[in-house]
Amino acid sequence: MSEFEHIDEETIEVTFSCSLPTLRKLLECVNTCHKNWPGGDPEEQEQLFAMKTALFVLLYNTLIKNDLV
């Protein structure tokens, strides 16, 4: 890839690991941002909702997998 080619950030996937308490805090932060969204680009609100949903699913899948619910 040359330095002049545009990279579409939407196609870049990122993975990371965190502890269960960190996942809970991350969900709390995203939920707060979504709840207190000040307006503007509606796509941003949709992205926050999608992140909140994905983190919620990840949290409960983790809890179920580890017999914590």
mmCIF file of the N, C-alpha and C atoms, coordinates in Angstrom:
data_MODEL
# 
_entry.id   MODEL 
# 
loop_
_atom_site.group_PDB 
_atom_site.id 
_atom_site.type_symbol 
_atom_site.label_atom_id 
_atom_site.label_alt_id 
_atom_site.label_comp_id 
_atom_site.label_asym_id 
_atom_site.label_entity_id 
_atom_site.label_seq_id 
_atom_site.pdbx_PDB_ins_code 
_atom_site.Cartn_x 
_atom_site.Cartn_y 
_atom_site.Cartn_z 
_atom_site.occupancy 
_atom_site.B_iso_or_equiv 
_atom_site.pdbx_formal_charge 
_atom_site.auth_seq_id 
_atom_site.auth_comp_id 
_atom_site.auth_asym_id 
_atom_site.auth_atom_id 
_atom_site.pdbx_PDB_model_num 
ATOM 1   N N  . MET A 1 1  ? 0.854   -1.179  0.000  1.00 0.00 ? 1  MET A N  1 
ATOM 2   C CA . MET A 1 1  ? 0.000   0.000   0.000  1.00 0.00 ? 1  MET A CA 1 
ATOM 3   C C  . MET A 1 1  ? 0.896   1.237   0.000  1.00 0.00 ? 1  MET A C  1 
ATOM 4   N N  . SER A 1 2  ? 0.600   2.137   -0.881 1.00 0.00 ? 2  SER A N  1 
ATOM 5   C CA . SER A 1 2  ? 1.394   3.370   -0.927 1.00 0.00 ? 2  SER A CA 1 
ATOM 6   C C  . SER A 1 2  ? 0.881   4.345   0.110  1.00 0.00 ? 2  SER A C  1 
ATOM 7   N N  . GLU A 1 3  ? 1.687   5.344   0.375  1.00 0.00 ? 3  GLU A N  1 
ATOM 8   C CA . GLU A 1 3  ? 1.314   6.337   1.375  1.00 0.00 ? 3  GLU A CA 1 
ATOM 9   C C  . GLU A 1 3  ? 0.131   7.194   0.944  1.00 0.00 ? 3  GLU A C  1 
ATOM 10  N N  . PHE A 1 4  ? -0.247  7.113   -0.347 1.00 0.00 ? 4  PHE A N  1 
ATOM 11  C CA . PHE A 1 4  ? -1.332  7.939   -0.862 1.00 0.00 ? 4  PHE A CA 1 
ATOM 12  C C  . PHE A 1 4  ? -2.680  7.218   -0.904 1.00 0.00 ? 4  PHE A C  1 
ATOM 13  N N  . GLU A 1 5  ? -2.688  5.918   -0.614 1.00 0.00 ? 5  GLU A N  1 
ATOM 14  C CA . GLU A 1 5  ? -3.946  5.179   -0.635 1.00 0.00 ? 5  GLU A CA 1 
ATOM 15  C C  . GLU A 1 5  ? -4.731  5.467   0.640  1.00 0.00 ? 5  GLU A C  1 
ATOM 16  N N  . HIS A 1 6  ? -6.024  5.594   0.478  1.00 0.00 ? 6  HIS A N  1 
ATOM 17  C CA . HIS A 1 6  ? -6.901  5.861   1.616  1.00 0.00 ? 6  HIS A CA 1 
ATOM 18  C C  . HIS A 1 6  ? -7.262  4.543   2.320  1.00 0.00 ? 6  HIS A C  1 
ATOM 19  N N  . ILE A 1 7  ? -7.168  4.537   3.604  1.00 0.00 ? 7  ILE A N  1 
ATOM 20  C CA . ILE A 1 7  ? -7.558  3.367   4.381  1.00 0.00 ? 7  ILE A CA 1 
ATOM 21  C C  . ILE A 1 7  ? -8.965  3.608   4.903  1.00 0.00 ? 7  ILE A C  1 
ATOM 22  N N  . ASP A 1 8  ? -9.865  2.674   4.601  1.00 0.00 ? 8  ASP A N  1 
ATOM 23  C CA . ASP A 1 8  ? -11.232 2.770   5.098  1.00 0.00 ? 8  ASP A CA 1 
ATOM 24  C C  . ASP A 1 8  ? -11.259 2.233   6.524  1.00 0.00 ? 8  ASP A C  1 
ATOM 25  N N  . GLU A 1 9  ? -11.370 3.121   7.490  1.00 0.00 ? 9  GLU A N  1 
ATOM 26  C CA . GLU A 1 9  ? -11.338 2.714   8.900  1.00 0.00 ? 9  GLU A CA 1 
ATOM 27  C C  . GLU A 1 9  ? -12.462 1.767   9.268  1.00 0.00 ? 9  GLU A C  1 
ATOM 28  N N  . GLU A 1 10 ? -13.565 1.808   8.543  1.00 0.00 ? 10 GLU A N  1 
ATOM 29  C CA . GLU A 1 10 ? -14.696 0.924   8.824  1.00 0.00 ? 10 GLU A CA 1 
ATOM 30  C C  . GLU A 1 10 ? -14.342 -0.544  8.609  1.00 0.00 ? 10 GLU A C  1 
ATOM 31  N N  . THR A 1 11 ? -13.306 -0.821  7.827  1.00 0.00 ? 11 THR A N  1 
ATOM 32  C CA . THR A 1 11 ? -12.944 -2.213  7.545  1.00 0.00 ? 11 THR A CA 1 
ATOM 33  C C  . THR A 1 11 ? -11.881 -2.756  8.491  1.00 0.00 ? 11 THR A C  1 
ATOM 34  N N  . ILE A 1 12 ? -11.330 -1.913  9.344  1.00 0.00 ? 12 ILE A N  1 
ATOM 35  C CA . ILE A 1 12 ? -10.283 -2.351  10.272 1.00 0.00 ? 12 ILE A CA 1 
ATOM 36  C C  . ILE A 1 12 ? -10.948 -2.910  11.529 1.00 0.00 ? 12 ILE A C  1 
ATOM 37  N N  . GLU A 1 13 ? -10.636 -4.169  11.854 1.00 0.00 ? 13 GLU A N  1 
ATOM 38  C CA . GLU A 1 13 ? -11.170 -4.778  13.072 1.00 0.00 ? 13 GLU A CA 1 
ATOM 39  C C  . GLU A 1 13 ? -10.105 -4.748  14.157 1.00 0.00 ? 13 GLU A C  1 
ATOM 40  N N  . VAL A 1 14 ? -10.548 -4.483  15.376 1.00 0.00 ? 14 VAL A N  1 
ATOM 41  C CA . VAL A 1 14 ? -9.662  -4.415  16.529 1.00 0.00 ? 14 VAL A CA 1 
ATOM 42  C C  . VAL A 1 14 ? -10.204 -5.355  17.596 1.00 0.00 ? 14 VAL A C  1 
ATOM 43  N N  . THR A 1 15 ? -9.339  -6.110  18.224 1.00 0.00 ? 15 THR A N  1 
ATOM 44  C CA . THR A 1 15 ? -9.747  -6.969  19.329 1.00 0.00 ? 15 THR A CA 1 
ATOM 45  C C  . THR A 1 15 ? -8.897  -6.639  20.545 1.00 0.00 ? 15 THR A C  1 
ATOM 46  N N  . PHE A 1 16 ? -9.472  -6.844  21.726 1.00 0.00 ? 16 PHE A N  1 
ATOM 47  C CA . PHE A 1 16 ? -8.721  -6.639  22.956 1.00 0.00 ? 16 PHE A CA 1 
ATOM 48  C C  . PHE A 1 16 ? -9.319  -7.503  24.051 1.00 0.00 ? 16 PHE A C  1 
ATOM 49  N N  . SER A 1 17 ? -8.586  -7.655  25.107 1.00 0.00 ? 17 SER A N  1 
ATOM 50  C CA . SER A 1 17 ? -9.041  -8.429  26.265 1.00 0.00 ? 17 SER A CA 1 
ATOM 51  C C  . SER A 1 17 ? -9.146  -7.501  27.465 1.00 0.00 ? 17 SER A C  1 
ATOM 52  N N  . CYS A 1 18 ? -10.084 -7.830  28.341 1.00 0.00 ? 18 CYS A N  1 
ATOM 53  C CA . CYS A 1 18 ? -10.203 -7.065  29.582 1.00 0.00 ? 18 CYS A CA 1 
ATOM 54  C C  . CYS A 1 18 ? -10.829 -7.958  30.643 1.00 0.00 ? 18 CYS A C  1 
ATOM 55  N N  . SER A 1 19 ? -10.754 -7.516  31.861 1.00 0.00 ? 19 SER A N  1 
ATOM 56  C CA . SER A 1 19 ? -11.353 -8.265  32.964 1.00 0.00 ? 19 SER A CA 1 
ATOM 57  C C  . SER A 1 19 ? -12.863 -8.007  32.997 1.00 0.00 ? 19 SER A C  1 
ATOM 58  N N  . LEU A 1 20 ? -13.572 -8.845  33.725 1.00 0.00 ? 20 LEU A N  1 
ATOM 59  C CA . LEU A 1 20 ? -15.017 -8.677  33.854 1.00 0.00 ? 20 LEU A CA 1 
ATOM 60  C C  . LEU A 1 20 ? -15.379 -7.329  34.489 1.00 0.00 ? 20 LEU A C  1 
ATOM 61  N N  . PRO A 1 21 ? -14.689 -6.895  35.552 1.00 0.00 ? 21 PRO A N  1 
ATOM 62  C CA . PRO A 1 21 ? -15.015 -5.565  36.089 1.00 0.00 ? 21 PRO A CA 1 
ATOM 63  C C  . PRO A 1 21 ? -14.772 -4.432  35.078 1.00 0.00 ? 21 PRO A C  1 
ATOM 64  N N  . THR A 1 22 ? -13.747 -4.573  34.257 1.00 0.00 ? 22 THR A N  1 
ATOM 65  C CA . THR A 1 22 ? -13.487 -3.562  33.234 1.00 0.00 ? 22 THR A CA 1 
ATOM 66  C C  . THR A 1 22 ? -14.587 -3.566  32.182 1.00 0.00 ? 22 THR A C  1 
ATOM 67  N N  . LEU A 1 23 ? -15.054 -4.739  31.811 1.00 0.00 ? 23 LEU A N  1 
ATOM 68  C CA . LEU A 1 23 ? -16.166 -4.841  30.860 1.00 0.00 ? 23 LEU A CA 1 
ATOM 69  C C  . LEU A 1 23 ? -17.412 -4.174  31.425 1.00 0.00 ? 23 LEU A C  1 
ATOM 70  N N  . ARG A 1 24 ? -17.679 -4.403  32.683 1.00 0.00 ? 24 ARG A N  1 
ATOM 71  C CA . ARG A 1 24 ? -18.840 -3.747  33.318 1.00 0.00 ? 24 ARG A CA 1 
ATOM 72  C C  . ARG A 1 24 ? -18.701 -2.224  33.279 1.00 0.00 ? 24 ARG A C  1 
ATOM 73  N N  . LYS A 1 25 ? -17.513 -1.730  33.576 1.00 0.00 ? 25 LYS A N  1 
ATOM 74  C CA . LYS A 1 25 ? -17.282 -0.279  33.580 1.00 0.00 ? 25 LYS A CA 1 
ATOM 75  C C  . LYS A 1 25 ? -17.386 0.290   32.167 1.00 0.00 ? 25 LYS A C  1 
ATOM 76  N N  . LEU A 1 26 ? -16.885 -0.435  31.193 1.00 0.00 ? 26 LEU A N  1 
ATOM 77  C CA . LEU A 1 26 ? -16.981 0.000   29.801 1.00 0.00 ? 26 LEU A CA 1 
ATOM 78  C C  . LEU A 1 26 ? -18.443 0.089   29.371 1.00 0.00 ? 26 LEU A C  1 
ATOM 79  N N  . LEU A 1 27 ? -19.231 -0.909  29.726 1.00 0.00 ? 27 LEU A N  1 
ATOM 80  C CA . LEU A 1 27 ? -20.669 -0.880  29.425 1.00 0.00 ? 27 LEU A CA 1 
ATOM 81  C C  . LEU A 1 27 ? -21.335 0.305   30.113 1.00 0.00 ? 27 LEU A C  1 
ATOM 82  N N  . GLU A 1 28 ? -20.979 0.547   31.361 1.00 0.00 ? 28 GLU A N  1 
ATOM 83  C CA . GLU A 1 28 ? -21.542 1.678   32.101 1.00 0.00 ? 28 GLU A CA 1 
ATOM 84  C C  . GLU A 1 28 ? -21.209 3.005   31.404 1.00 0.00 ? 28 GLU A C  1 
ATOM 85  N N  . CYS A 1 29 ? -19.976 3.151   30.954 1.00 0.00 ? 29 CYS A N  1 
ATOM 86  C CA . CYS A 1 29 ? -19.559 4.386   30.276 1.00 0.00 ? 29 CYS A CA 1 
ATOM 87  C C  . CYS A 1 29 ? -20.309 4.591   28.964 1.00 0.00 ? 29 CYS A C  1 
ATOM 88  N N  . VAL A 1 30 ? -20.400 3.539   28.162 1.00 0.00 ? 30 VAL A N  1 
ATOM 89  C CA . VAL A 1 30 ? -21.100 3.648   26.879 1.00 0.00 ? 30 VAL A CA 1 
ATOM 90  C C  . VAL A 1 30 ? -22.583 3.917   27.120 1.00 0.00 ? 30 VAL A C  1 
ATOM 91  N N  . ASN A 1 31 ? -23.170 3.261   28.109 1.00 0.00 ? 31 ASN A N  1 
ATOM 92  C CA . ASN A 1 31 ? -24.581 3.486   28.443 1.00 0.00 ? 31 ASN A CA 1 
ATOM 93  C C  . ASN A 1 31 ? -24.806 4.939   28.846 1.00 0.00 ? 31 ASN A C  1 
ATOM 94  N N  . THR A 1 32 ? -23.914 5.489   29.650 1.00 0.00 ? 32 THR A N  1 
ATOM 95  C CA . THR A 1 32 ? -24.034 6.884   30.075 1.00 0.00 ? 32 THR A CA 1 
ATOM 96  C C  . THR A 1 32 ? -23.909 7.829   28.888 1.00 0.00 ? 32 THR A C  1 
ATOM 97  N N  . CYS A 1 33 ? -22.958 7.553   28.005 1.00 0.00 ? 33 CYS A N  1 
ATOM 98  C CA . CYS A 1 33 ? -22.804 8.391   26.802 1.00 0.00 ? 33 CYS A CA 1 
ATOM 99  C C  . CYS A 1 33 ? -24.053 8.330   25.934 1.00 0.00 ? 33 CYS A C  1 
ATOM 100 N N  . HIS A 1 34 ? -24.628 7.145   25.788 1.00 0.00 ? 34 HIS A N  1 
ATOM 101 C CA . HIS A 1 34 ? -25.837 6.997   24.969 1.00 0.00 ? 34 HIS A CA 1 
ATOM 102 C C  . HIS A 1 34 ? -27.011 7.728   25.618 1.00 0.00 ? 34 HIS A C  1 
ATOM 103 N N  . LYS A 1 35 ? -27.151 7.542   26.918 1.00 0.00 ? 35 LYS A N  1 
ATOM 104 C CA . LYS A 1 35 ? -28.264 8.167   27.646 1.00 0.00 ? 35 LYS A CA 1 
ATOM 105 C C  . LYS A 1 35 ? -28.170 9.693   27.626 1.00 0.00 ? 35 LYS A C  1 
ATOM 106 N N  . ASN A 1 36 ? -26.964 10.223  27.721 1.00 0.00 ? 36 ASN A N  1 
ATOM 107 C CA . ASN A 1 36 ? -26.755 11.667  27.795 1.00 0.00 ? 36 ASN A CA 1 
ATOM 108 C C  . ASN A 1 36 ? -26.305 12.273  26.468 1.00 0.00 ? 36 ASN A C  1 
ATOM 109 N N  . TRP A 1 37 ? -26.556 11.557  25.375 1.00 0.00 ? 37 TRP A N  1 
ATOM 110 C CA . TRP A 1 37 ? -26.143 12.033  24.063 1.00 0.00 ? 37 TRP A CA 1 
ATOM 111 C C  . TRP A 1 37 ? -26.719 13.415  23.811 1.00 0.00 ? 37 TRP A C  1 
ATOM 112 N N  . PRO A 1 38 ? -25.852 14.395  23.509 1.00 0.00 ? 38 PRO A N  1 
ATOM 113 C CA . PRO A 1 38 ? -26.329 15.775  23.398 1.00 0.00 ? 38 PRO A CA 1 
ATOM 114 C C  . PRO A 1 38 ? -26.981 16.120  22.059 1.00 0.00 ? 38 PRO A C  1 
ATOM 115 N N  . GLY A 1 39 ? -27.017 15.181  21.153 1.00 0.00 ? 39 GLY A N  1 
ATOM 116 C CA . GLY A 1 39 ? -27.583 15.464  19.840 1.00 0.00 ? 39 GLY A CA 1 
ATOM 117 C C  . GLY A 1 39 ? -26.472 15.646  18.825 1.00 0.00 ? 39 GLY A C  1 
ATOM 118 N N  . GLY A 1 40 ? -26.866 15.869  17.615 1.00 0.00 ? 40 GLY A N  1 
ATOM 119 C CA . GLY A 1 40 ? -25.893 16.018  16.540 1.00 0.00 ? 40 GLY A CA 1 
ATOM 120 C C  . GLY A 1 40 ? -26.131 14.957  15.490 1.00 0.00 ? 40 GLY A C  1 
ATOM 121 N N  . ASP A 1 41 ? -25.053 14.348  15.028 1.00 0.00 ? 41 ASP A N  1 
ATOM 122 C CA . ASP A 1 41 ? -25.123 13.335  13.981 1.00 0.00 ? 41 ASP A CA 1 
ATOM 123 C C  . ASP A 1 41 ? -25.863 12.105  14.517 1.00 0.00 ? 41 ASP A C  1 
ATOM 124 N N  . PRO A 1 42 ? -27.015 11.751  13.957 1.00 0.00 ? 42 PRO A N  1 
ATOM 125 C CA . PRO A 1 42 ? -27.775 10.606  14.459 1.00 0.00 ? 42 PRO A CA 1 
ATOM 126 C C  . PRO A 1 42 ? -27.013 9.286   14.333 1.00 0.00 ? 42 PRO A C  1 
ATOM 127 N N  . GLU A 1 43 ? -26.056 9.230   13.413 1.00 0.00 ? 43 GLU A N  1 
ATOM 128 C CA . GLU A 1 43 ? -25.258 8.010   13.269 1.00 0.00 ? 43 GLU A CA 1 
ATOM 129 C C  . GLU A 1 43 ? -24.440 7.737   14.536 1.00 0.00 ? 43 GLU A C  1 
ATOM 130 N N  . GLU A 1 44 ? -24.021 8.803   15.201 1.00 0.00 ? 44 GLU A N  1 
ATOM 131 C CA . GLU A 1 44 ? -23.274 8.642   16.446 1.00 0.00 ? 44 GLU A CA 1 
ATOM 132 C C  . GLU A 1 44 ? -24.147 7.978   17.512 1.00 0.00 ? 44 GLU A C  1 
ATOM 133 N N  . GLN A 1 45 ? -25.399 8.400   17.608 1.00 0.00 ? 45 GLN A N  1 
ATOM 134 C CA . GLN A 1 45 ? -26.310 7.798   18.578 1.00 0.00 ? 45 GLN A CA 1 
ATOM 135 C C  . GLN A 1 45 ? -26.554 6.333   18.235 1.00 0.00 ? 45 GLN A C  1 
ATOM 136 N N  . GLU A 1 46 ? -26.674 6.024   16.948 1.00 0.00 ? 46 GLU A N  1 
ATOM 137 C CA . GLU A 1 46 ? -26.852 4.635   16.521 1.00 0.00 ? 46 GLU A CA 1 
ATOM 138 C C  . GLU A 1 46 ? -25.624 3.791   16.865 1.00 0.00 ? 46 GLU A C  1 
ATOM 139 N N  . GLN A 1 47 ? -24.429 4.364   16.700 1.00 0.00 ? 47 GLN A N  1 
ATOM 140 C CA . GLN A 1 47 ? -23.197 3.650   17.041 1.00 0.00 ? 47 GLN A CA 1 
ATOM 141 C C  . GLN A 1 47 ? -23.121 3.387   18.541 1.00 0.00 ? 47 GLN A C  1 
ATOM 142 N N  . LEU A 1 48 ? -23.502 4.357   19.341 1.00 0.00 ? 48 LEU A N  1 
ATOM 143 C CA . LEU A 1 48 ? -23.503 4.170   20.791 1.00 0.00 ? 48 LEU A CA 1 
ATOM 144 C C  . LEU A 1 48 ? -24.485 3.067   21.195 1.00 0.00 ? 48 LEU A C  1 
ATOM 145 N N  . PHE A 1 49 ? -25.659 3.062   20.564 1.00 0.00 ? 49 PHE A N  1 
ATOM 146 C CA . PHE A 1 49 ? -26.640 2.023   20.864 1.00 0.00 ? 49 PHE A CA 1 
ATOM 147 C C  . PHE A 1 49 ? -26.107 0.653   20.475 1.00 0.00 ? 49 PHE A C  1 
ATOM 148 N N  . ALA A 1 50 ? -25.470 0.560   19.318 1.00 0.00 ? 50 ALA A N  1 
ATOM 149 C CA . ALA A 1 50 ? -24.900 -0.717  18.866 1.00 0.00 ? 50 ALA A CA 1 
ATOM 150 C C  . ALA A 1 50 ? -23.789 -1.183  19.801 1.00 0.00 ? 50 ALA A C  1 
ATOM 151 N N  . MET A 1 51 ? -22.937 -0.262  20.235 1.00 0.00 ? 51 MET A N  1 
ATOM 152 C CA . MET A 1 51 ? -21.871 -0.627  21.182 1.00 0.00 ? 51 MET A CA 1 
ATOM 153 C C  . MET A 1 51 ? -22.460 -1.088  22.506 1.00 0.00 ? 51 MET A C  1 
ATOM 154 N N  . LYS A 1 52 ? -23.455 -0.357  22.992 1.00 0.00 ? 52 LYS A N  1 
ATOM 155 C CA . LYS A 1 52 ? -24.097 -0.709  24.262 1.00 0.00 ? 52 LYS A CA 1 
ATOM 156 C C  . LYS A 1 52 ? -24.704 -2.102  24.184 1.00 0.00 ? 52 LYS A C  1 
ATOM 157 N N  . THR A 1 53 ? -25.384 -2.387  23.093 1.00 0.00 ? 53 THR A N  1 
ATOM 158 C CA . THR A 1 53 ? -26.004 -3.696  22.902 1.00 0.00 ? 53 THR A CA 1 
ATOM 159 C C  . THR A 1 53 ? -24.953 -4.801  22.831 1.00 0.00 ? 53 THR A C  1 
ATOM 160 N N  . ALA A 1 54 ? -23.907 -4.575  22.065 1.00 0.00 ? 54 ALA A N  1 
ATOM 161 C CA . ALA A 1 54 ? -22.851 -5.582  21.919 1.00 0.00 ? 54 ALA A CA 1 
ATOM 162 C C  . ALA A 1 54 ? -22.146 -5.841  23.252 1.00 0.00 ? 54 ALA A C  1 
ATOM 163 N N  . LEU A 1 55 ? -21.879 -4.798  24.010 1.00 0.00 ? 55 LEU A N  1 
ATOM 164 C CA . LEU A 1 55 ? -21.220 -4.973  25.306 1.00 0.00 ? 55 LEU A CA 1 
ATOM 165 C C  . LEU A 1 55 ? -22.131 -5.699  26.295 1.00 0.00 ? 55 LEU A C  1 
ATOM 166 N N  . PHE A 1 56 ? -23.430 -5.406  26.251 1.00 0.00 ? 56 PHE A N  1 
ATOM 167 C CA . PHE A 1 56 ? -24.388 -6.086  27.117 1.00 0.00 ? 56 PHE A CA 1 
ATOM 168 C C  . PHE A 1 56 ? -24.415 -7.584  26.812 1.00 0.00 ? 56 PHE A C  1 
ATOM 169 N N  . VAL A 1 57 ? -24.463 -7.924  25.534 1.00 0.00 ? 57 VAL A N  1 
ATOM 170 C CA . VAL A 1 57 ? -24.461 -9.327  25.123 1.00 0.00 ? 57 VAL A CA 1 
ATOM 171 C C  . VAL A 1 57 ? -23.159 -9.999  25.564 1.00 0.00 ? 57 VAL A C  1 
ATOM 172 N N  . LEU A 1 58 ? -22.046 -9.328  25.350 1.00 0.00 ? 58 LEU A N  1 
ATOM 173 C CA . LEU A 1 58 ? -20.751 -9.877  25.754 1.00 0.00 ? 58 LEU A CA 1 
ATOM 174 C C  . LEU A 1 58 ? -20.697 -10.103 27.262 1.00 0.00 ? 58 LEU A C  1 
ATOM 175 N N  . LEU A 1 59 ? -21.189 -9.150  28.028 1.00 0.00 ? 59 LEU A N  1 
ATOM 176 C CA . LEU A 1 59 ? -21.202 -9.288  29.486 1.00 0.00 ? 59 LEU A CA 1 
ATOM 177 C C  . LEU A 1 59 ? -22.025 -10.501 29.910 1.00 0.00 ? 59 LEU A C  1 
ATOM 178 N N  . TYR A 1 60 ? -23.238 -10.608 29.409 1.00 0.00 ? 60 TYR A N  1 
ATOM 179 C CA . TYR A 1 60 ? -24.090 -11.712 29.855 1.00 0.00 ? 60 TYR A CA 1 
ATOM 180 C C  . TYR A 1 60 ? -23.646 -13.058 29.303 1.00 0.00 ? 60 TYR A C  1 
ATOM 181 N N  . ASN A 1 61 ? -23.075 -13.090 28.115 1.00 0.00 ? 61 ASN A N  1 
ATOM 182 C CA . ASN A 1 61 ? -22.489 -14.348 27.630 1.00 0.00 ? 61 ASN A CA 1 
ATOM 183 C C  . ASN A 1 61 ? -21.339 -14.781 28.536 1.00 0.00 ? 61 ASN A C  1 
ATOM 184 N N  . THR A 1 62 ? -20.550 -13.841 28.970 1.00 0.00 ? 62 THR A N  1 
ATOM 185 C CA . THR A 1 62 ? -19.434 -14.138 29.872 1.00 0.00 ? 62 THR A CA 1 
ATOM 186 C C  . THR A 1 62 ? -19.947 -14.633 31.228 1.00 0.00 ? 62 THR A C  1 
ATOM 187 N N  . LEU A 1 63 ? -20.963 -13.970 31.745 1.00 0.00 ? 63 LEU A N  1 
ATOM 188 C CA . LEU A 1 63 ? -21.539 -14.386 33.028 1.00 0.00 ? 63 LEU A CA 1 
ATOM 189 C C  . LEU A 1 63 ? -22.117 -15.803 32.938 1.00 0.00 ? 63 LEU A C  1 
ATOM 190 N N  . ILE A 1 64 ? -22.836 -16.087 31.881 1.00 0.00 ? 64 ILE A N  1 
ATOM 191 C CA . ILE A 1 64 ? -23.431 -17.413 31.694 1.00 0.00 ? 64 ILE A CA 1 
ATOM 192 C C  . ILE A 1 64 ? -22.353 -18.466 31.529 1.00 0.00 ? 64 ILE A C  1 
ATOM 193 N N  . LYS A 1 65 ? -21.372 -18.168 30.694 1.00 0.00 ? 65 LYS A N  1 
ATOM 194 C CA . LYS A 1 65 ? -20.287 -19.126 30.442 1.00 0.00 ? 65 LYS A CA 1 
ATOM 195 C C  . LYS A 1 65 ? -19.526 -19.488 31.712 1.00 0.00 ? 65 LYS A C  1 
ATOM 196 N N  . ASN A 1 66 ? -19.464 -18.559 32.640 1.00 0.00 ? 66 ASN A N  1 
ATOM 197 C CA . ASN A 1 66 ? -18.716 -18.769 33.881 1.00 0.00 ? 66 ASN A CA 1 
ATOM 198 C C  . ASN A 1 66 ? -19.627 -19.073 35.073 1.00 0.00 ? 66 ASN A C  1 
ATOM 199 N N  . ASP A 1 67 ? -20.878 -19.457 34.798 1.00 0.00 ? 67 ASP A N  1 
ATOM 200 C CA . ASP A 1 67 ? -21.855 -19.815 35.845 1.00 0.00 ? 67 ASP A CA 1 
ATOM 201 C C  . ASP A 1 67 ? -21.982 -18.732 36.916 1.00 0.00 ? 67 ASP A C  1 
ATOM 202 N N  . LEU A 1 68 ? -22.056 -17.477 36.479 1.00 0.00 ? 68 LEU A N  1 
ATOM 203 C CA . LEU A 1 68 ? -22.174 -16.363 37.412 1.00 0.00 ? 68 LEU A CA 1 
ATOM 204 C C  . LEU A 1 68 ? -23.577 -15.760 37.445 1.00 0.00 ? 68 LEU A C  1 
ATOM 205 N N  . VAL A 1 69 ? -24.515 -16.386 36.719 1.00 0.00 ? 69 VAL A N  1 
ATOM 206 C CA . VAL A 1 69 ? -25.919 -15.962 36.791 1.00 0.00 ? 69 VAL A CA 1 
ATOM 207 C C  . VAL A 1 69 ? -26.788 -17.179 37.000 1.00 0.00 ? 69 VAL A C  1 
# 
